[in-house]
Amino acid sequence: MRETRRGRRGAAGAVIAQLPWERVANPYAPLEMLTPDQMQDLHDTSIRILKELGIKVMGENARDLMRRAGAKVDSDGVVRLDESIVDNALATVPRQFTLTPGNPARQVHFGGRDLVFGLVAGPPNVHDRINGRRAGNLEDYRNFIRLARHFNVIHMIGNQVTAPQELPANTRHLDTYLANLTLSDLSFHCTAIGRGRAMDGIRMMAIARGATLEDMARAPGVTTIISVNSPRLLDDAMGDGLIAMSQHGQPVTITPFTLMGAMTPVSLPAAMAQQNAEALFGVVLTQLVRPGTPVMYGAFTSNVDMRSGAPAFGTPENAKANVIAGQLARRYGLPYRTSNANASNTVDLQAAYETAMATWGAVLGGANLIYHAAGWLEGGLTASYEKLILDVEILQNMVEFLRPLKWDADELGFDAIRDVPAGGHFFGAAHTMARYEHAFYQPLLSDWRSYENWAIAGAKDAAQRATDLWQQALAEYEEPVIDAGRREELEAYVAKRREEIGHDDP
């Protein structure tokens, strides 16, 4: 019998039944879309990009690390490196790692067959069907963190589910970190725009765990995503954030943002070669800072609408890119991060099928982390309450699909087949009665009633039902129990850092 997390009763009188918190694994072999020769072509082209064209690096500290490793650094900041430097870095990268938040029972594992789902990160806007589209703010931010804790299939928090725009940009990360640590018990992605924001995330997680920075280096608790500004540019703030995280042993995901036709050539092989070169460059940098730093291969390759230039997600090309990137990550022995984004402006059929397409590409590609897995809408410009519910349904369906089959004589059911005469039915069979309560996945969003019963119940479509569900989830939400002393220390840290930062950059 499957356990479900029980919360306080919502307005309808029944709690939302959902899958339990669990460590999700993909038991199936990943899809190998490219032949070995094609993979070698990709690798060789990526190395040519690094050796002949290079990556422009804005930060002198990152350039100096590369220079000392034997890379060629031009006067304009372009860094060129040969394959031996890449090979030396890959030799020290861990093949898997674990993140431990304040609640050790909510550890998440990356690498191998593990699969982790993350909350949407970064949108400047939020939307729900009751209040409409609006600028990101702290109260909505807190609500999304509550929903992430409530729904067990969301395993970790991304980098600012929405930016609280009423707060000063230079200190709002303190408020979001505090919400992450007091309203949930999950690991989260630090903002790594510069050293200060990254260090605040590391230190605050250490406080929540009652740990030292040395403890955190041995058992990481936060992570970050370093975006390469494609084509072939690493800015100084991203470089500083990468270095700070790596110095303290916190995992870093290197994710080029590569849109075919805009940030890369229009062809998929060229886009993958450029993405791979940029990702490998970031991987090298982490290992030059601290050999053995956990690092994840990040992929975010999709295409643009060639009529308008707008980003497109959840396309066949995006799904192919998700699969191929997984092949590359496995070639280098790296855990793999991708996303299941969509470009729809509302929670509709387009949002559903684009998200499903991208999710399948990620899972078939052997993803270890699907970032932005719950709540992404409008090409990443909006965090949506209803979309979060739709995504929870998609993710739970995927978890059930990946669950290994129980296989024995009873499950094969020969006796049950024998006991029902030809032309009969199995509704009352002993085999059915012993299993009917938990025989199949029970959706939280789908409505399987007949048309007549659905109409009598209000004829609500999936978006309307999603509105009801997120409101019920917030009513059922239970705040995690946190040591009072650690909470006070966190609040004191935020107050002190806010004063120290003032009007400056952190």
Secondary structure, DSSP 8 states (H G I E B T S, - for coil): ----------TTSS----------B--S-----S-HHHHHHHHHHHHHIIIII-EEE--HHHHHHHHHTT-EE-TTSEEE--HHHHHHHHTTS-S-EEE--SSGGG-EEESTTB-EEEE----SEEEETTTEEEE--HHHHHHHHHHHHHSTT--BB-S-SS--TTS-TTTHHHHHHHHHHHH----EE---SSHHHHHHHHHHHHHHHT--HHHHHHS--EEEEEEE-SSSEE-HHHHHHHHHHHHTT--EEEEE-EEETTTB-SSHHHHHHHHHHHHHHHHHHHHHHSTT--EEEE--EEEE-TTT--EE-S-HHHHHHHHHHHHHHHHTT--EEEE-----SSSSHHHHHHHHHHHHHHHHTT-SEEEEEETEEGGGTEEEHHHHHHHHHHHHHHHHHHS----SHHHHTHHHHHHS-TT--STT-HHHHTTGGGSS---SS---S-HHHHHHTT---HHHHHHHHHHHHHHH-------HHHHHHHHHHHHHHHHHHTTS--
